[in-house]
Amino acid sequence: MKNSNYFFLIVLFFCCFTKHLYGQKTNKKYTISGYVKELGSQEDLPMVSVFIPNKNLGTSTNDYGFYSLTLPEGEYELVISYVGYTNQKKTVKLQENLKLNFEMEVSREVLDEVILHANKETKESQQSQMSMLRLKTKDVKEVPAIFGEKDVIKTLQLLPGIHRGSEGFSNFFVRGGTPDQNLIILDDAPVYNSNHLFGFLSVFNGDAIKSIEMYKGGFPARFGGRLSSVLKIDTKNGNKEKLKGKFSVGLVSTSAVLEGPIKKGKTSFLFSGRRTYLDLLLKPFSNSATSSLFNFTDFNFKIHHVFNDKNKLYWSNYYGNDHLSISEPTENGILNNHSSLNWGNITSTLRWNHEFSDTFFSNTSFIYSNYNLQVKNEYTTETQENIFNLKSGINDFGLKMDFDYYPNPKHLIKFGFASTYHHFTPRQSRLEQSSGDNAAFKQDIKSLESALYAEDDWKLSNSLRFSGGFRFSHYKHKAKTYMSFEPRATLSWNVQPNLAVKASYANMNQYIHLLTNANAGLPTDIWVSSTENLKPQKSEQFALGIAKDFVDKGYTLTLEGYYKKMDNIISYKEGTSFITLENSMNAKEINWEKNITNGQGWAYGTELLFRKNIGKVTGWLGYTLSWSERQFDEINKGKRFFAKYDRRHDISLVSVYKPSENIVLSGSWVFSSGDNFNLLDREALTGLNNSLIPNDNSIQPFLKERNNFQGENYHRLDLGIQLHKKLSKNTSRFWEFSIYNAYGRKNPFFYHYDYRENKLMKRTFLQFVPSISYTYRF
């Protein structure tokens, strides 16, 4: 392993200094640089292709719309292209450094041949990065969704390699990993719980989102701290030219967006808010009987200010909270038991962009992230009153600096550092009793996580690209220090102009852990730190694949195989937990480190994605064949077992049809192998009727193993229609009707043994859910 690490260091060293070879040429060189923005809003556009066809050279804009090309003196034709926008061409005579900004217009054409021409330069086969998915916001808005709520994560679950959890939940599992192994970033800030409504919706309001990127492997060195995936979401900056807004009403929530200039062309704002009204609908039915009320709220607020061409400031904020209230009075009202559960996230990021020169760009971020959980129980009688409070959470304070350097069109070098102070509160509890017998307890864990990174996207030749890098990470908890070297590498070889073979390697470390019993992203899951006894999680992932562009047809095809080995992953020991709602009425210390065990995991499989990007009919077909295994010395008698969400087959088919500008028809069909469940063994069922449900017309026995029973296969069809109408020059509205699980498939939600019926019972959920929503734009 040490030899391979030295190899990556040597390669990276060579990459970083090849620019000096180019500097020895006698031709004078000048730089074209600038920003690409959206016409009419001045929104920065990331990942826009800036290409010179006759030289087969080019670059892409960074996250803030900045690009740079250094070329010998001469005349060049630039082609600026971005999916969904009209192509631009510009001829420049390069005799000095040039500053060129471009404004791209959203494409209004629907003819296949016109759109093909506009996006001709955007090719999957010409990118060195692999195992990366990029979603457009319109993909999220056009795909039918449960309750009509457009959800980034539920749309990602329709792509290969990204498995859903239980029916309807927005938690996700990437290439055999667990939810805590997914790094979720909102405007540079980590989000520790991405779920609303106990996981049925995510915390991301699609109306505020500008870009969505998902990395499943081949991770760039700038990302770290998790093993399985990186989900990077950036919000809009706000319209700098005019005031715009949107208001939507659905079955379970109402949302609104307002954006516009504070100072035209200089300062803009974005505000979005969303609230469910389930509690308002249920409140009239709440009386002296047991009642439950639930609501969630979230807000995004962002300010973007341009000081000058070289300095820009962004201030992004998110607040989200879920509240559940349960009251249990008796019929005579003597006894009152009231419980509440609150959880939510707060993030705030202050970012400063600075352009040192035409080839050197930086971004500095000050980051705050908070996740908190609070459980409160009030037990009241005529003579006694007890109040129990339990809190858990994590506070992060971070600093991150990222630098982009463009020495020449063959190299894009990124480097930087990040440091985060973690303050974990696994448990803070307080018991107050009218008798005066009170008790309190608090656990605190403080740690510091830091990293240095460097990477280079290097075009070795017209057919060969290499993206290499390293990340050096450091973690300190009390007197214990962990340090890790994490090499990364991706190689892309164009065997044909539109066909590439790709390979990647990534070494990852994860220093924070999620204690969970359910793997469902529930708010009672607890984040904890690596300690003297609890080692960081580690993984190595290898991937090999092909990428093919069918340019004349507008199709792309990617096929990838991967193998991932994970070490020091954790789980509760058999029969243990840390915080449960039923047994939390005490303020005693629970040693969570003694209740967990660590082990190892394996994940491997193949993923296929066939996508149609243009025309009246767009969509994709995704297929995943995968295995996910675990082994813990203190679980399942030390034997390997398949993870709960190990699904052999996963298929998704998504289609969007636009017969006209006013109508959008959409549908998605998914199929997956059944989940794994723990069921009692035969000895435990002695004397009971041992009949089992069929699975694919076969009978499976109860075994004395972890996840010993596989449920039925899962499949469903979702349908949707959007009806758009332009009301005036600046206003429009649309209605949307959708059906979740259109043919009413009774998919298993969980299984349990019914002792009265003496048989295994399947419980279903979300069978045929129609939705309607109304949206007004101005």
C-alpha positions in Angstrom: 0.0 0.0 0.0 2.8 2.4 0.8 4.4 1.9 -2.6 1.1 2.7 -4.3 0.9 5.9 -2.2 4.4 7.0 -3.3 3.4 6.3 -6.9 0.4 8.6 -6.7 2.6 11.3 -5.2 5.1 11.0 -8.0 2.4 11.2 -10.6 0.8 14.3 -9.0 4.2 16.0 -8.7 4.8 15.4 -12.4 1.3 16.7 -13.2 1.7 19.9 -11.2 5.0 20.9 -12.9 4.4 20.0 -16.5 3.3 23.6 -17.0 7.0 24.5 -17.0 7.5 22.5 -20.1 4.9 24.6 -21.9 6.6 27.8 -20.6 9.7 26.9 -22.6 8.0 27.5 -25.9 8.9 30.7 -27.7 5.3 31.6 -28.7 3.8 34.4 -26.8 0.8 33.3 -24.7 -2.3 35.3 -23.5 -5.3 34.4 -21.4 -9.0 34.6 -22.2 -11.0 34.6 -19.0 -14.4 35.7 -17.7 -17.7 34.6 -16.4 -20.7 32.8 -18.0 -24.1 33.9 -16.8 -27.8 33.4 -17.6 -29.3 36.1 -19.7 -32.0 38.0 -17.8 -31.1 37.0 -14.3 -27.3 37.2 -14.2 -27.2 33.8 -12.5 -23.7 32.3 -12.6 -23.7 29.1 -14.6 -21.3 26.2 -13.6 -19.9 23.5 -15.8 -20.4 25.4 -19.1 -18.2 24.2 -21.9 -15.8 26.8 -23.4 -14.4 25.0 -26.4 -12.1 25.6 -29.4 -13.1 23.0 -32.0 -10.3 23.3 -34.5 -7.7 22.9 -31.6 -9.7 20.3 -29.7 -9.0 22.4 -26.6 -11.3 23.8 -24.0 -12.3 24.1 -20.3 -15.4 24.4 -18.2 -16.6 27.1 -15.8 -16.2 26.4 -12.1 -19.0 26.5 -9.5 -19.1 30.3 -9.8 -19.2 30.6 -13.6 -15.5 31.5 -14.0 -13.4 30.1 -16.8 -9.8 30.7 -18.0 -7.9 29.6 -21.2 -4.3 30.4 -21.8 -3.3 30.1 -25.5 -0.6 31.1 -28.0 -1.1 34.3 -29.9 -3.5 33.9 -32.8 -7.1 33.8 -33.9 -9.6 31.4 -32.3 -13.3 30.5 -32.6 -14.9 29.9 -29.1 -18.0 27.7 -28.8 -19.9 28.2 -25.5 -22.4 25.4 -24.9 -24.5 24.3 -21.9 -27.4 21.8 -21.9 -30.7 23.7 -22.1 -29.2 26.9 -23.4 -28.7 28.3 -26.8 -25.2 27.7 -28.3 -22.9 30.8 -28.7 -19.9 31.3 -31.0 -17.4 34.0 -30.9 -14.2 34.6 -32.9 -11.4 36.4 -31.0 -8.0 37.7 -32.1 -5.7 36.9 -29.2 -2.9 39.6 -29.0 -3.3 40.5 -25.3 -5.1 39.2 -22.3 -8.9 39.4 -22.8 -11.8 39.5 -20.4 -14.8 38.0 -22.1 -18.1 37.5 -20.3 -21.0 35.6 -21.9 -24.7 35.6 -21.2 -26.5 32.5 -22.3 -30.2 32.4 -23.2 -32.4 29.5 -22.2 -33.3 27.5 -25.3 -36.9 27.7 -26.4 -36.6 25.4 -29.3 -38.2 21.9 -29.3 -36.9 20.6 -32.6 -34.4 17.8 -32.2 -32.0 19.0 -34.8 -31.7 22.5 -33.4 -31.1 21.3 -29.8 -28.6 18.7 -31.1 -26.6 21.5 -32.7 -26.7 23.6 -29.5 -25.4 20.8 -27.3 -23.0 19.2 -29.7 -19.9 19.9 -27.6 -21.2 18.5 -24.3 -20.1 14.9 -24.2 -19.9 12.3 -21.4 -17.1 10.5 -23.3 -14.8 13.6 -23.2 -14.9 14.1 -19.4 -12.2 12.6 -17.3 -14.6 12.3 -14.3 -16.5 9.0 -13.8 -19.1 7.8 -11.4 -20.6 11.3 -11.3 -24.3 12.2 -12.0 -25.5 15.7 -12.8 -29.2 16.5 -12.5 -30.8 19.6 -13.9 -33.5 21.3 -11.8 -36.0 20.6 -14.6 -35.4 16.9 -14.2 -36.6 17.2 -10.6 -39.6 19.3 -11.5 -40.8 17.1 -14.3 -40.6 13.7 -12.7 -43.8 12.6 -10.9 -43.4 12.6 -7.1 -45.2 11.4 -4.0 -47.8 14.0 -2.7 -46.7 16.1 -5.7 -43.7 17.3 -3.7 -40.7 17.7 -6.0 -37.7 16.1 -4.2 -34.0 16.1 -5.3 -33.2 12.9 -3.4 -36.2 11.0 -4.6 -35.2 11.8 -8.2 -31.7 10.7 -7.5 -33.1 7.4 -6.2 -34.2 6.7 -9.8 -30.6 6.6 -11.0 -28.4 3.5 -11.0 -26.2 2.9 -7.9 -28.5 5.0 -5.6 -30.9 2.8 -3.7 -34.0 4.0 -1.9 -34.6 2.9 1.7 -38.1 1.8 2.8 -41.2 2.6 0.8 -41.6 6.4 0.4 -38.5 7.4 2.4 -36.0 9.9 1.1 -32.9 8.3 2.7 -30.6 6.7 0.2 -27.8 4.1 0.0 -25.0 4.4 -2.5 -23.0 1.5 -3.7 -23.6 -0.7 -0.7 -23.0 2.1 1.9 -25.1 3.5 4.6 -26.9 6.9 4.9 -24.2 8.3 7.2 -21.6 7.6 4.6 -23.2 10.2 2.2 -21.7 13.6 2.4 -24.5 16.1 1.8 -23.4 19.7 1.1 -25.7 22.7 0.8 -23.7 25.8 -0.3 -20.5 24.4 1.2 -22.2 23.5 4.5 -22.7 19.9 5.6 -26.3 18.8 6.3 -26.5 16.0 8.9 -30.2 15.1 8.6 -31.7 15.6 5.1 -35.2 14.4 6.0 -38.6 16.0 6.7 -41.7 14.2 7.8 -39.7 11.2 9.2 -38.0 10.7 5.9 -40.9 11.0 3.4 -39.5 14.3 2.1 -36.0 15.8 2.0 -35.2 19.2 3.4 -34.2 20.7 0.0 -36.7 23.0 -1.6 -36.4 22.4 -5.3 -37.5 26.0 -6.2 -34.3 27.4 -4.6 -31.8 25.0 -6.2 -29.4 26.0 -9.0 -27.3 22.8 -9.5 -27.1 19.2 -8.3 -24.1 16.9 -8.5 -23.7 13.4 -7.1 -20.4 11.5 -6.9 -20.6 7.8 -6.4 -16.9 7.0 -6.8 -13.8 8.4 -8.4 -14.0 11.2 -5.8 -12.1 14.4 -6.5 -9.6 15.1 -3.8 -11.4 18.3 -2.7 -14.1 16.1 -1.2 -13.6 13.9 1.9 -15.0 12.8 5.3 -17.4 10.2 4.0 -17.0 6.7 2.3 -19.8 6.3 -0.2 -21.0 9.4 -1.9 -21.0 13.2 -2.2 -24.2 15.1 -2.9 -23.4 18.7 -3.7 -26.3 21.1 -4.0 -25.9 24.9 -4.7 -28.8 27.4 -4.4 -29.6 30.2 -6.8 -28.0 33.6 -6.3 -31.2 35.6 -6.9 -32.2 37.6 -10.0 -30.1 40.8 -10.4 -32.3 42.3 -13.1 -35.9 42.1 -11.9 -38.2 40.9 -9.2 -39.5 37.3 -9.7 -41.6 35.0 -7.6 -43.4 31.7 -7.4 -46.2 30.3 -5.2 -47.2 26.7 -5.0 -50.0 24.8 -3.1 -49.9 21.0 -2.8 -51.6 18.3 -0.8 -49.3 18.5 2.2 -47.5 21.8 2.0 -47.3 25.3 0.5 -44.1 26.9 -0.8 -43.1 30.4 -2.0 -40.0 31.8 -3.6 -39.1 35.5 -4.1 -35.9 36.8 -5.7 -34.7 40.0 -7.2 -32.2 42.9 -7.1 -31.5 44.9 -4.0 -29.2 47.0 -6.2 -29.7 46.2 -9.9 -26.7 44.5 -11.4 -24.8 44.5 -8.1 -26.7 42.9 -5.2 -29.5 40.3 -5.3 -31.5 38.2 -2.8 -33.3 34.9 -2.8 -35.9 33.8 -0.2 -37.8 30.6 -0.2 -40.1 29.1 2.4 -42.1 26.0 2.8 -44.6 24.7 5.4 -46.8 21.7 5.7 -50.4 22.2 7.0 -51.0 18.7 8.2 -51.4 20.0 11.7 -53.9 22.5 10.6 -55.9 19.9 8.8 -55.8 17.4 11.7 -56.4 19.9 14.5 -60.3 20.0 14.1 -60.3 16.3 14.7 -58.2 16.6 17.9 -60.3 16.4 21.1 -60.0 14.8 24.5 -59.0 11.5 22.8 -55.4 10.7 22.0 -54.2 13.2 19.3 -51.1 13.6 17.2 -50.1 16.8 15.4 -47.2 17.2 13.0 -45.7 20.0 10.9 -42.4 21.0 9.2 -41.0 24.3 8.1 -38.0 25.3 6.1 -36.5 28.6 4.8 -33.6 29.5 2.5 -32.2 33.0 2.4 -29.3 34.2 0.3 -27.6 37.5 -0.6 -25.1 37.9 -3.4 -23.1 41.1 -3.8 -20.6 42.0 -6.5 -18.0 44.4 -5.3 -16.2 44.5 -8.6 -15.0 42.1 -11.4 -12.6 40.4 -9.0 -14.5 40.2 -5.7 -17.9 38.7 -4.9 -19.7 37.9 -1.7 -22.3 35.2 -1.0 -24.2 34.7 2.2 -26.4 31.5 2.3 -28.7 30.4 5.1 -31.0 27.5 5.7 -33.3 26.8 8.6 -35.5 23.7 8.9 -37.5 22.2 11.7 -40.0 19.3 12.2 -42.3 19.1 15.2 -44.4 16.2 16.4 -46.8 16.6 19.3 -48.6 13.7 21.0 -51.2 14.1 23.8 -52.7 11.1 25.7 -55.3 12.2 28.2 -57.7 9.7 29.9 -61.4 9.9 29.5 -61.9 11.7 32.8 -59.0 14.0 32.2 -57.2 13.1 35.4 -54.0 11.9 33.8 -52.3 13.9 31.0 -49.3 12.6 29.1 -47.9 15.1 26.6 -44.8 14.3 24.4 -43.1 16.3 21.7 -40.3 15.6 19.3 -38.4 18.4 17.5 -35.5 18.1 15.1 -33.9 20.2 12.4 -30.9 21.8 10.7 -29.4 25.3 10.6 -26.7 26.2 8.1 -25.0 29.4 7.3 -22.2 30.0 4.8 -20.3 33.2 4.1 -18.3 32.9 0.9 -15.8 35.3 -0.7 -14.7 34.9 -4.3 -11.5 36.5 -5.3 -9.8 36.6 -8.7 -6.1 37.0 -8.1 -5.3 37.0 -11.9 -6.8 35.8 -15.2 -5.6 32.3 -14.3 -5.9 32.1 -10.5 -9.2 32.0 -8.7 -10.1 31.5 -5.0 -13.1 30.9 -2.8 -13.0 31.3 1.0 -15.9 29.9 3.0 -16.8 30.4 6.7 -19.3 27.7 7.6 -21.7 26.9 10.4 -23.8 23.8 10.6 -26.1 22.6 13.4 -28.3 19.6 13.8 -30.4 19.2 16.9 -32.9 16.8 18.3 -35.1 17.4 21.3 -37.5 15.1 23.1 -39.8 16.4 25.8 -42.3 14.5 27.9 -44.7 16.0 30.5 -46.5 13.6 32.8 -49.1 15.3 35.0 -51.6 14.0 37.6 -53.6 15.8 40.3 -50.7 15.3 42.7 -47.5 15.0 40.6 -45.8 16.7 37.7 -42.8 15.3 35.9 -41.0 17.0 33.0 -38.3 15.1 31.1 -36.1 16.8 28.4 -33.6 15.1 26.2 -31.4 16.8 23.6 -28.9 15.6 21.1 -27.0 17.3 18.3 -23.9 18.5 16.6 -22.5 21.9 16.0 -19.8 22.6 13.3 -17.7 25.7 12.8 -15.6 25.5 9.7 -13.1 27.4 7.5 -12.4 26.3 3.9 -10.2 27.8 1.2 -10.3 26.5 -2.4 -8.0 27.6 -5.3 -8.4 27.1 -9.0 -5.3 27.5 -11.2 -5.5 27.4 -15.1 -1.8 27.2 -16.3 -2.8 26.1 -19.8 -5.7 24.3 -21.6 -4.2 20.9 -20.7 -4.2 21.4 -17.0 -6.8 22.5 -14.4 -5.2 22.4 -10.9 -7.3 22.7 -7.7 -5.9 22.8 -4.2 -6.9 24.0 -0.8 -7.5 23.2 2.8 -10.4 22.9 5.2 -10.7 22.7 9.0 -13.9 22.0 11.0 -14.4 22.1 14.8 -17.0 19.5 15.8 -19.0 19.8 19.0 -21.1 16.7 19.6 -23.7 16.4 22.2 -24.8 12.7 22.0 -27.0 13.1 25.1 -28.1 15.9 27.3 -31.0 15.0 29.6 -32.8 16.7 32.5 -35.6 15.3 34.8 -37.6 17.7 36.8 -40.1 16.3 39.4 -42.6 18.2 41.6 -41.1 16.2 44.5 -37.8 18.0 44.0 -36.0 14.9 43.1 -34.3 16.3 39.9 -31.5 14.9 37.9 -29.4 16.1 34.9 -26.7 14.7 32.7 -24.8 15.9 29.7 -22.3 14.3 27.3 -19.9 16.4 25.3 -17.4 15.4 22.6 -15.2 17.9 20.9 -12.9 17.3 18.0 -11.0 19.0 15.2 -11.0 17.7 11.6 -8.7 19.2 9.0 -7.5 18.4 5.5 -5.1 19.5 2.7 -5.8 18.6 -0.9 -4.4 19.0 -4.4 -5.7 17.7 -7.7 -4.9 18.1 -11.4 -7.2 17.4 -14.4 -4.5 16.8 -17.0 -5.1 16.3 -20.8 -2.1 14.1 -21.7 -3.2 13.9 -25.4 -6.3 14.2 -27.6 -7.4 10.8 -26.5 -6.0 10.4 -22.9 -6.9 12.3 -19.8 -5.7 11.8 -16.2 -7.2 13.3 -13.1 -5.0 12.7 -10.1 -4.8 14.0 -6.6 -4.4 13.4 -2.9 -6.0 14.5 0.3 -4.1 14.5 3.6 -6.6 14.4 6.5 -6.1 15.0 10.2 -8.4 14.3 13.1 -7.9 15.1 16.8 -10.0 14.0 19.8 -8.5 14.8 23.2 -5.0 13.2 23.1 -5.8 10.9 20.2 -4.7 12.0 16.7 -5.5 10.2 13.4 -3.8 11.1 10.2 -4.5 9.6 6.8 -3.2 9.9 3.2 -6.0 9.5 0.7 -4.8 9.2 -3.0 -7.4 9.6 -5.8 -7.0 8.9 -9.5 -9.1 8.7 -12.7 -7.9 7.7 -16.2 -10.0 8.3 -19.3 -9.0 6.9 -22.7 -10.9 7.8 -25.9 -10.6 4.7 -28.0 -12.9 6.6 -30.5 -13.9 10.3 -30.5 -17.2 9.4 -28.8 -16.2 6.3 -26.9 -14.1 6.4 -23.7 -12.8 3.7 -21.4 -12.4 4.9 -17.8 -10.9 3.7 -14.6 -10.7 5.2 -11.1 -9.4 4.6 -7.6 -10.4 6.4 -4.4 -9.2 6.1 -0.8 -11.6 7.6 1.7 -11.7 8.1 5.5 -14.7 9.0 7.7 -14.1 10.3 11.2 -17.7 10.8 12.4 -20.3 8.1 12.8 -24.1 7.7 13.0 -25.5 5.4 15.6 -28.8 4.0 14.3 -31.0 1.0 14.7 -33.2 1.4 11.6 -31.0 2.8 8.7 -34.0 4.9 7.9 -32.6 8.4 8.7 -34.9 8.8 11.7 -34.4 11.9 13.9 -33.4 9.6 16.9 -30.2 8.6 15.1 -27.1 10.0 16.9 -23.9 11.5 15.5 -20.7 10.7 17.4 -17.0 11.2 17.0 -14.1 8.8 16.5 -12.4 8.4 19.9 -9.5 6.6 21.4 -11.4 3.4 21.2 -13.6 4.1 18.1 -11.4 4.2 14.9 -12.3 6.1 11.7 -14.1 4.2 9.0 -12.0 3.6 5.9 -12.7 2.5 2.3 -11.0 1.7 -1.0 -13.0 1.8 -4.2 -12.0 0.7 -7.7 -14.2 1.3 -10.7 -13.9 0.5 -14.4 -16.3 1.6 -17.1 -17.1 3.0 -20.6 -18.9 6.1 -21.7 -20.5 6.4 -25.2 -22.1 9.4 -26.8 -24.4 8.9 -29.8 -24.2 12.5 -30.9 -26.5 12.3 -33.9 -29.2 10.7 -31.8 -28.7 12.7 -28.6 -28.1 9.6 -26.4 -25.5 8.8 -23.8 -24.6 5.4 -22.4 -22.4 4.7 -19.4 -21.6 1.2 -18.0 -19.5 0.9 -14.8 -18.4 -1.9 -12.5 -17.1 -1.2 -9.0 -15.6 -2.9 -6.0 -15.5 -1.3 -2.5 -14.0 -2.6 0.7 -14.9 -0.9 4.0 -13.2 -1.2 7.3 -14.1 -0.1 10.9 -17.8 0.4 10.1 -20.0 0.3 13.2 -23.2 -1.2 14.4 -25.0 -1.7 17.7 -24.4 -5.0 19.4 -27.2 -7.4 19.5 -30.1 -6.1 21.7 -28.5 -2.8 22.5 -29.2 0.9 21.7 -28.4 4.3 22.9 -31.5 6.5 22.9 -35.0 5.1 22.5 -38.2 7.1 23.0 -39.7 4.4 25.1 -36.9 4.0 27.7 -35.4 7.5 27.9 -37.1 8.7 31.1 -33.8 8.8 33.1 -30.8 11.0 33.3 -28.2 8.3 33.8 -25.1 8.0 31.8 -25.2 5.4 29.0 -21.8 4.4 27.7 -22.5 4.2 24.0 -19.0 3.0 23.1 -19.6 -0.2 25.0 -22.8 -0.8 23.1 -21.3 -0.8 19.6 -19.0 -3.1 17.6 -17.0 -2.5 14.5 -16.5 -4.7 11.5 -16.0 -4.7 7.8 -18.1 -4.5 4.6 -17.9 -5.4 0.9 -19.9 -3.9 -1.9 -19.5 -4.7 -5.6 -21.7 -4.5 -8.7 -22.4 -3.1 -12.2 -24.4 0.0 -13.2 -25.9 0.9 -16.5 -27.4 4.3 -17.5 -28.8 4.9 -21.0 -30.1 8.5 -21.3 -31.9 10.5 -23.9 -31.2 14.2 -23.4 -32.9 16.0 -26.3 -36.2 16.2 -28.2 -39.8 16.0 -27.2 -39.2 12.7 -25.4 -36.4 12.6 -22.9 -35.6 10.3 -20.0 -33.4 7.4 -19.0 -33.1 3.7 -18.3 -31.1 2.6 -15.3 -30.1 -0.8 -14.1 -28.0 -1.9 -11.1 -26.7 -5.4 -10.3 -25.1 -5.3 -6.8 -24.1 -7.1 -3.7 -23.6 -5.6 -0.2 -22.2 -7.7 2.7 -21.2 -7.1 6.3 -19.2 -8.9 9.0 -19.0 -8.2 12.7 -17.3 -10.4 15.3 -20.1 -9.8 17.8 -23.1 -10.0 15.4 -24.5 -13.1 13.6 -21.9 -15.3 15.3 -19.1 -13.5 13.4 -20.4 -14.8 10.0 -20.9 -12.6 6.9 -24.4 -11.5 6.1 -26.1 -9.5 3.5 -27.1 -5.9 4.5 -30.7 -5.0 4.9 -30.9 -3.1 1.6 -28.7 -5.5 -0.4 -30.8 -5.7 -3.5 -29.6 -7.9 -6.3 -31.5 -6.1 -9.1 -32.7 -2.5 -9.4 -34.3 -1.1 -12.5 -35.7 2.4 -13.2 -37.3 3.7 -16.4 -38.1 7.4 -16.6 -39.8 9.2 -19.5 -40.9 12.8 -20.0 -42.9 13.7 -23.1 -43.6 17.3 -24.2 -46.2 17.3 -27.0 -46.3 21.1 -26.8 -45.0 24.0 -24.7 -48.1 23.8 -22.5 -48.2 20.1 -21.7 -45.7 17.8 -19.9 -46.5 14.1 -19.5 -44.2 12.1 -17.3 -43.9 8.6 -15.9 -41.5 6.4 -14.0 -41.4 2.7 -13.3 -39.2 1.1 -10.8 -38.4 -2.5 -9.9 -36.1 -3.9 -7.2 -35.4 -7.1 -5.4 -36.9 -7.5 -2.0 -35.3 -6.1 1.2 -33.8 -8.3 3.9 -35.6 -8.7 7.2 -34.8 -10.3 10.6 -37.4 -13.0 11.5 -37.7 -15.4 14.3 -36.1 -18.8 13.7 -37.9 -22.2 13.8 -37.1 -22.9 17.5 -38.6 -19.6 18.5 -41.8 -20.5 16.7 -42.2 -24.0 18.3 -45.8 -24.8 18.6 -46.9 -22.2 16.1 -48.2 -22.5 12.6 -45.0 -22.1 10.6 -46.6 -21.1 7.2 -44.5 -18.6 5.3 -45.5 -16.2 2.6 -44.3 -17.0 -0.9 -41.6 -15.1 -2.6 -41.5 -15.6 -6.4 -43.6 -18.8 -5.9 -40.9 -20.3 -3.6 -40.8 -21.0 0.1 -37.9 -19.7 2.2 -37.1 -21.2 5.6 -36.5 -19.2 8.8 -32.8 -19.3 9.5 -30.7 -18.3 12.5 -28.9 -15.6 10.7 -29.0 -11.8 10.5 -31.3 -10.5 7.7 -32.4 -14.1 7.2 -35.6 -13.4 5.2 -36.0 -11.7 1.8 -39.2 -9.9 1.2 -41.2 -9.8 -2.0 -39.9 -7.9 -5.0 -40.8 -4.2 -5.2 -42.3 -2.4 -8.2 -44.5 0.6 -8.9 -45.6 3.0 -11.6 -45.8 6.8 -11.1 -47.6 9.0 -13.6 -47.9 12.8 -13.9 -49.2 15.6 -16.1 -48.5 19.3 -16.0 -50.7 21.9 -17.7 -48.9 25.2 -18.3 -50.6 28.5 -19.3 -49.0 31.9 -19.9 -51.3 34.5 -18.3 -49.4 37.6 -19.4 -45.9 38.6 -20.5 -44.5 38.1 -17.0 -46.9 35.7 -15.3 -47.9 32.1 -15.8 -49.5 29.2 -13.9 -49.6 25.5 -14.1 -51.6 22.6 -12.6 -50.0 19.3 -11.9 -51.8 16.0 -11.4 -49.9 12.9 -10.4 -50.4 9.3 -9.1 -47.9 7.5 -7.0 -48.1 3.7 -7.4 -50.7 4.0 -10.2 -51.6 0.3 -10.4 -51.9 -0.1 -6.6 -49.1 -2.6 -6.1 -49.1 -3.9 -2.5 -45.4 -3.5 -1.8 -44.2 -4.8 1.5 -43.3 -2.1 4.1 -42.5 -4.6 6.9 -43.3 -8.1 8.0 -44.4 -9.3 11.5 -45.7 -12.6 13.0 -49.4 -12.5 14.0 -49.7 -14.8 16.9 -53.5 -14.7 16.8 -53.5 -15.8 13.2 -50.4 -18.0 13.6 -48.9 -16.7 10.4 -46.5 -14.2 8.9 -48.2 -11.0 7.9 -47.1 -8.4 5.3 -47.9 -4.8 5.9 -48.2 -2.4 3.0 -48.0 1.3 2.7 -48.7 4.1 0.1 -51.0 2.1 -2.2 -52.3 4.4 -4.9 -51.7 8.0 -3.8 -53.1 10.7 -6.1 -51.9 14.3 -5.8 -52.7 17.7 -7.2 -50.8 21.0 -7.0 -51.1 24.5 -8.3 -48.2 26.9 -9.1 -48.3 30.6 -10.0 -45.2 32.4 -11.3 -44.6 36.1 -11.7 
